[in-house]
Amino acid sequence: MEKEMMLGAEIIVESLRREGVNVIFGYPGGQAIPIFDALYAAKDIKVILTRHEQGAVHAADGYARATGKPGVCLVTSGPGATNAVTGLATANFDSAPVICICGQVPTSMIGIDAFQEADITGISNSITKHNYLVHHVSELAETIKKSFYIAKTGRPGPVLIDVPKDVSMSKYHFDYDMDIVLRGYKPHIEGNVNQFKRVAQLIEESQRPLMIVGGGVILSGSHELAREFSKKCDIPVTATLNGLGAFAFDDPLFLGMHGMHGSIAANRMIQEADLLIALGSRFDDRATGKLATFASHAKIIHVDVDTASIGKNVVVDVPVVGDLKNVLEKLLPLVKPAKHTEWTSRATELKKQTYCIERGKSRLTAVEVLDACNEILPDDSIIATDVGQHQMWTAIHYKFRYPRTMITSGGLGTMGFGFPAALGAQFGFKDKVVACITGDGSFQMNIQELATAVIEGLPVIIIIMNNGYLGMVRQWQELFNSSRYSSTCLMNCPHRNADCNKVGHGDDCNKFIPDFIKVAEAYNATGFRVTNKEELNEALKKAVEHRSGPVIIDAITEREENVWPMVPAGASLDEIMRGEI
């Protein structure tokens, strides 16, 4: 049977359809016009016009993290492609399956510095899992199929497809039935049976075992197996930032997040353990602290689908390369039920240790904001965050119960990620409550996506912890730079070139720029400014009920509140700063 002839742009659309794609986030431009034109006729694929290419990639990323399906974005050449770079790097660090399709100048013009030409495959080499420049329309369908396969399998990640305009406008017969064989790319899925036996033996011999769950547990859909494993072997558990939600916050064996702003119990237990079982965690420096003293009494088992992640940062005694779901399914029958009463009692004791939770003087505290969120937002709400103090407060104090409900930029630490990622998550789950917890610095980085939220009627709740500072940098300046707040005050302050400690924080420092409520009005969104618990509770209740568009809650919080506990950069996990208790 003769294959149907299609334009390259139509081949792209039909290929996406075959992959089950029903939403694309994008921003058009000259070299991408043929692809957008083909999408115009595709009534089963919704195109969401974001207001910046970075917003499009973050939205696709948020969609992917919330749903587990690849998120797709479409941008044009040159500045459109380079604007997507931060989003691709964010997705790459955190293993989010994103397909980014870029328009490109015609093949005959590549390399001559044509208008809006950029070597985006060269630029993105180190920040994507893989990328392609399509040279001929005959390669297009297979390239797309390969891209989805690469993005979804093994350790997930973003794949960029660069499509010259002449390729998208040329005709070729459509065929999507080819088998995908990629030389040199064969993800290890099953794991090694001999390694399983070694793992089981070490667990049986251990008196103080501890499990670390990373983002890989959530990505692989193995959270239920990890919970069963922990319970069967009576092993306490700590999570990385991107592992939050793999265990419910109130699981008796769960210690919370570990690392720089991790719980006292989690950090102490890591340092006292005789065995660490790391599942889908890459031992990031913010999670380990000083490597020379990290878990110095413990043997380490590291299970990960990515061979390159094992042994990269810490010395591993038993490496297990494989998909976590497959590995845990095979390990569970091999491990014996156990009880570690003395060890779990130690965990309970450590959980009681206190650290500073600052009290409000004239404004809300971050903890009060999170307490209100815990009380009023539904249990299965999806929480996206930006990066900074509010991110760490959320990780410490929000009561996560389910996987794929914490969406945050862990590895790259991208301010401006949270809001567009929340929009993507909301597209994935129209009926769920989705909230973006952000700061007054982060929110302004992609504030233009309010237009996207309003026009698409997305009821994302934006909770701004507004303290007038780039809060996390300010905290470091306070602790390690004698409170010299260099370029971290966001207020309209007449003393910005002076020493704040000498001048003081008077009423003339209370001019917030911008006025977020007026910004909400300008975008035809709903906005509330809250300064106390009662106002906050009322605003949150109204926001949950409001399902026709975004709601901004501008929470005026304590200006110099700090995140505690804290392990200083380069210190050991047991060198914990608790604040003034």
N, C-alpha and C positions, 0 to 999 in steps of 0.2 A: 504494500500500500504506500502510495507516494505521500511523503511528509508535507505538511502545510508550510508554505512560505510566509515568513513574517519579517517585519522590520526588527532590527536589533532591540529597539526600545520595547517592542511588543514581546519579544523573546524574554526580556527581563521580567516583564509583568507576568507572563504566563509561568515562568520559572518560580517566581515568588508565590504565585497561586498554588503551584504544585507542592511548595514547602509549607503550605497552610498559613501564609502570612495574610492578615486581614487589616493591619494598620501599619502605616509608615510615617515617620516623623521627618520633616524636611524643610528645605528652603531653596527656592529655585534660582537659576541663573542661566546665562546664555548657553553654556555647553551641556546643561542638563535639561534644556527645554524639550527635546524629543522624548525623554523618559517621562517627564511630567505630563506631556501631551498624551502619551499612551495610558498613563494612570487616570487621566481625565475620563476615559471611557470605561474604566474598570470600576464598576459600581460595587463590587464585593471587596475592594481594598480601599480603606479610608486613608486619605492623606491628611495629616495634621500639619498645618503651617505653623511652625514655631517662629519666634522672632529673632533667632540667632542660631547659627549652625551648632555652636557648643550646646545650646539648649536642646537641639534635635538629638544629638548623640547621647546626652545625659538622659533624655526622655526614653530613648530606645533602651538604654542601660537599665533604667528603673523598671521598665516593662519586663525586661529579661529577668531581672533579679526577683521580681514579684511573682511572675508566672512560671519561670523555668524554661520558657520558650525563647528562641533568639529574637532580639529586638532589631528592627531594621530602620535605617535612616538614609536619606538621600540629599546630597548637596552638590553644588556646582564646583567648577575648577578653581584654581588659584586661591583667592582669599576664602572662598567657601570651604575648600578642602583644608586649608591651614587653620581656619577657625574650628575645625572638627578635631584638631590634634589633642587638645586637653581632654576632651571626652573620650577619645580612643585610649589615651594613656591611663585614664581613670579606670576604664573597663578592663584594660590589660592587667593592671596591678591586682584587681579584685576578681579576675577570672569570670567576667560577664560575657556571655555569648552575644555579640553585636555584629551585624552585617552593615557596613557603611559603603554605600555606592556613591562614587564621585563621578561627575561629568569631567571630561578632560578635552583639551583642544584636539583637533583632528590629528591623526597619526602623522600626516605630512608636515605638521607644524611643531611637533614635539622636539624640543631641543633648540629652538631658534628664539627663545624668549618671546613667544607670542603673547598677545594680550591675555591676561589672567591665566597664564601657564605657571604651574608649579610642579616640581617633581615629587608628588605626594607619596609615591611608592618608596622613593628614597628617604623622604622625611619620616615616614611612618614605620620604617623597618624595625626599629627598636621598641616601638610602642604598640605593635599589633602581634597577634599570634602568627598571622601570615598576611600577605597582600598579593594582589594580582594587577598587572596592567594587561588589558585585553587588546591584542594586536589585530584580531580579525573576528568578524561576526561569527564565523564558524566555531570559535572557541567559547562563545558567550554562555550558552546553556550549561555546558560542562563545568565552566569556571564557577558559575553560581552554585551548582550542585556540590562541587568540591568545597566551596566556601562554607556552606551550611554544615557540611560534614565535619570540617575542621573546627568550626566554631563550637559545635555541640559535643564533640567526642574528646576523650582524654581530659586534660585540664581545659575547661572552656576558655574562650577568649574572643577578642574582636578580630574580624577579617575585613580588610578593605579591598574593594573592587574598583579599579580606575577604568572608566569606559570612555574612550575618545568619541567625539561627536559623530565622526564618519562611521564608526562601528555601530552606534545606536541608530543610524539612519540607513544602514545597508540591510539588504534582505538575505535571508538564509532559511533553510527548512528547519522547523522546530523538532527537536528530539530530546526528550528528558529521561529516556529509559536506560541510559548507559550505566554500567557498574563503575563505582568509584574505587580506583586503585591508586594509592599514592606511595610511590617508592620512598622508603626512609621514614614514613609516618605510620607507625603501628603502635597505638597506645596499648600499654600493658593493662589488661583488665582483670585477669584472673588471680594474679598473685602466685607466690611459690609455696607449695605444700610444705617443704622443709622449713621455710621461714615461719609458717603457721605453728608448727610444732615447737619451734624455739620460743615464739611469743607465748604460747600456752604454758610452757615450762617456766619462763621468767615470771609470769603472773602467779603461778602456783607457789613459787619460791619467795615471792615478795611479801613483806610485812607492811610496807607503806606505799602501795601503788597509787598513782594519780593519773587521771585521764585528761588530756587537753583536746577539746573539740574546736576545730577551726572552720573556716568557711566551706571547706571541702565536704564536711558532713552534710551541710545544707544543700550544696550544689549536687551532690550524689543522691539526695533523697534517702539518706541512711540514718536520719535522726532517731527513728523508732528503734532501729537495731542498736544504735549507740546507747540509747536509754536502757534497752534490755540487757546489753553487755555490762553496763555499769551496775545495774541492779543485781544481776546474777553473781558477779564477782565482788560486790560490795566495794566499789571503787569510787571515791569522791571525784568530782568533775569540775574543771574550770574551762572557760571559753575565751577565745580571742574576740576581738571586736566584731569581726564578721561571722563569728560562730554563735553570737547571741541569738536566742530563739531555738537553737537545737535542743536545749533542755529548758523546761519551764523554770521560771525564777524561783518557785517555791518547792522544787524537787529537793527532798531532804539531803541528797548527795551533791547538790549543785552549790558551788562556792562563789559564783559570779565571775566576772572578767578578771584576768590577770594582766600584769604589765605596768606601764608607767602610771596609769590611773586605775589600776586594778584593785580589787578588794584586798584587805590585809590578810584574810584567811587564804585566798588563792595564792598570793605571793609567798606567804610563809610556808604553805604546804608544798609548793614547788621546791623550795629550798630544803625542806626536810624529807622529801620523798626518797625512797630507794629505787623507785621505778616510775618512769614517765612513759605513758602511752599516748603519743601524739597522732591524732586522726585528722588529716586534711589541714594541717597547720604548717606554715612555712618558717616558723621561728623568726618572725620579724623583730628588728631591734627594739621597737617600742614594747614588744611583748616579753623579751628576754632580759632586758637590762644588760648589765655587764656580762659579757659572754664567758669570761674567765671564771666567774663564780656562779654561773647559772646552773641550778640543779646539780651541784657538784657531788652530791652523795648518790645520785641516781644513775642507773642504767637507762638508756633511752631506746624505745621502740618507735619508729617513725613510719606511719602508713600514709602513702600519698600516690596518686595516679601519675604525678609528674616526677620522673626520675631526677630531673635537674634540681628539684627542691630538696631532695634528701641528701643530707650531709653538707649542704651549702653553707649553713650558718653554725650548726652545732655538730659535734661528733656523735654519730649514731651507732648503737651496739647491734640493733637488729633492724635493717631496712626492709620494708615490705612495699613493693611497687605494685599497685593495682587499684581498681575502682573500689571505693570504700564499701559500697553496698555488697559487692561480690565477696570482698575480703571478710566483712563482718558476718555474712551468712555462713561462711566456711569456718570462721573462728569460733562462733558461738557454741557449736557442738563439742569443740575440742577443749574449751575451758571448763574447769570444775567450779561448782558453786562454792562460794567462800564467804567468810565473815571476818572483817577487820575491825572489831569492836573498839579496840584501843585507838586505832588510827582515825576512825570516823568520829569518835568522841573528841579527839584532838581538833578535828575540823569544827565540830559544834562549839567547842571552847573558843577557837579563834574567831568564829563568826560574831562572837559577843564583843570583841575588841572594838573600841570606839575611835572615831576620828572627828575632826571638826565639821559640823554642819552649821554654817553661819546663819545667824538670825537677822531678819530685816530690821533696819532702823526706821526708815521712812518709806521704803519701797519693798516690793516683792523680792523674795530670794528665788534662785533657780530651783531649789528643792521644793519650795511651795508650788511652783509652776508644774513640776513633774508630779507632785502628789495630786494636784487637781486633774492632770491628764490621766493618771492611774484610776482615779475615782470616776471620771465622767466618760472617757473614751471607751468604746466597746473593747472587750478582751482581744478580739481578732483584728483590731485596727492595724493598718500598715503605717509604720513610722519611718519617714525619711528624714535624714538630718544633713545639715551642712557640716562644716569643719571648724572646730574651736572648742571653747569651754562648753557650749550647749551640747555638743556632740558627746563629750565625756560625761556630763551630768546625765544625759539621756541613757548612756550605756550603764552608768552606775545605778540610777534610781528608777528608770522605767521598768515596769514589770512585764517583760517579754515572756510569752507562753508558747509561741508557735514559730516554726521556721518560716523564712521569707517575709517576716514582718518587720525586720530591722534592715533598712536600706541606707547605707552610708559609704562614703569614700574612705576606705581604710588605708590602703597602701599609698596612694598619691596624696591624699589629704587635700581634696579639691574644694575650696570655697566656691559656692555657686552651684554645686552639684545637687543639693537637696531638693530645691523647688521643682526644677524640670524633671528630676527623677521621680518625684511624687506624682507629677502629671502622668508620666508613663505608667506608673503603678496603678493610678486611678483608671486609665484606659483598660488595663488588664483586669481590673475588678471594679466594675461600675457601681456595684451595690455596697461595697465596703467603705468604711470610714478610712480615709487616708489623710494623715497629718504630716506637715513638714515642720520640724522643730529647727529653728534657725537663729542666727544672730543678726544684729543690725548691720554688721559688716558683710557677712556672707550673702544675705538676702539681696543686697544691692548689686551683686555680681551678675545675677541673671533675672533681675526684677522685671525686665521686659516681657517675660513669659506670662505675666498677669494677663496680657492681651490674649494669649493662647487659652488660658484657663477660662477667661470670661466668655470668649467666642464659642468655645466648645462646651461650655456649661459644666466644667469640672469642679465638683464641690470639695476641693482640697482645702484643708484647714491649715493656715500658715500661722504658726505661733512664734513670734519674734521675741527673744530675750534681749530686750533693748537696754543696754547699759552704757551706750555712748562710747564704747571702746572696741578695739580689736582685742577681745578679752583674753585669749590665751597668750598672745604675745605680751600683753600688758602684765599678766601674771608672772611670766618669766622675767620681765623687766623689773618687777617689784622684788622678786626673790633673788635674782642674780645680777641685777644692774642698778642696785640702790634706788629703785623706783624712778629711774630716769625714763619717763614715758615718751620715748622718741617715736613720733609718727604713728602713735596708736590711738590717740584721742580723735573721735569722730564728731565731736560737738562743734558748734559754731562758737568757738571760744576766743575771746580777745587776747588771751594769754598764751596762745599756742606756741609762741616762740620763747616762753619763759619757763621757769621751774615751777611746776604745779604745786610741789610741796611747800614752796615759799609763798606763792600767790594765794593758794587755797582754792577750794572748790565752792565758789559763791553762787548766788542765783544767776549771775551773768554767764555761768557755764551750762545752764540748763536749756539751751536753745538747740533742740534736736534737728539735725538736717539729714534726711528729709523728714517731713511730717508724713508718716506712713498712712495715716487715715486719709489725708488729702490725696495721697498717691492712689489709695484704694478707690476713692471717689473719681479720680481722673480716669481710671480704667473701668469704671462702672462696676466695681466690686464692692463687697460689704466690708466694713472695717470697724473694729472696736478698740479703744484704748483703755487699758485696765491698770490700776495702781494698787489694788488690794485683793485679798482672797475672794471676797464676795463678788466683786466685779468680774474677776477671772472665771469663777464658777459659772456665773450667769452667761458670760460671753461664750464659754465652751459649750454649754447646753444649747444655746441658740445656733452655734456653728454646726453642731452635730445634726440638728434638725434641718438646717438650711442645705438643700440638695440641688439648688439650681445654679450654683457658681461658687467661686472661691470666697473664703472669709479670712481676713487678716485680723489677728489678735495681737495688738502691739502692747506687750507686757513690759511696763517700765520696772526694771529690776535694779538691784543694788549695783552701784557702779564698780566697786572694787572687791566683789565677792570672788573667792578663789575655789578651784576644784581640789578637793581632798578626797582620799589620800593621794600622794604623789611620790613617785620614785624619780629623783633627779636624773637627767640624762647622763649615762655613763656609770651610774651607781648600780649596786646589786639590788635584787628584788627585795631583800630584807632590810634595805636602808630606806625606810618608809617615812616620809614627812606626813604628819597627821594634821597640821594646822594647830591653832591654839584652841585646845579642847576646853 
